Amino acid sequence: MSQPDDPGETERDRRGTNIFLLVMFALVAGGGIWLAKAMVDARRADECIAMGRRDCAPIEVPPR
């Protein structure tokens, strides 16, 4: 006969797994938001260039 697992150990393992999954979800969600924002910026720049404008990506120069 096998002995039942220690409930405290199982609870600790579950909590660790949940924290890991929460961190991974936050990373994936953050990466998705960053990627979507980068795609919107690229589309805006592409549309600006397609219109023939020259000031699509302004260059910031520090003041003298």
N, C-alpha and C positions, 0 to 999 in steps of 0.2 A: 504494500500500500504506500502510496506517495502522500507526503504531508502537504497540506494546503500552503500556498504562498503567504508570506507575511503581508498583511493588508497595508501596513505602513510603507513597505518597499514598493508595493504596487501603486499606491497613491503618489509616492515620490516620483516614480517612473512616469506616470501619467502626467503629472504636473510639469516635469521636465520636457516631455514630448509636446505638451500644449504650448509651453513657452517657445520652444523651437519652431513650431508651426506658426505661431503668431509673428515671430520675428521674420520668418521666411515670407509670410503673406505680406507683411509691411514692406519688405524689400521688393517683392514682385509688383505690388501696387505702386510703390514709388518709382520703380523703373518704368512701369507702363505710363505713368503720368509724365515722366521726363521724356519718354519716347514720343508720346502724342504731342507734347509741346514743341519738341524739336521738329516734328513733321509739319506742324502748323507754321512755324517760322520759315522752314525751307519752302513751303508752298507759297507763302507771302513773298519771299525773295524771288522765287521763280516767276510769279505773276508780275512782279515789278519789272524784272528784266525783260519779260515778254512784251511789256508795254513800251519798252525802249527808254525807260528812265535811267538816269545816271546816278541818282542818289539813293539807291536801293539799300546799300549797306554803309551808313555813315561811319566815318573814321573819326574817333574821338582823339583830339590832339590836346595835350595838357597846355594850360595857359603859360605864357612866357613870364 
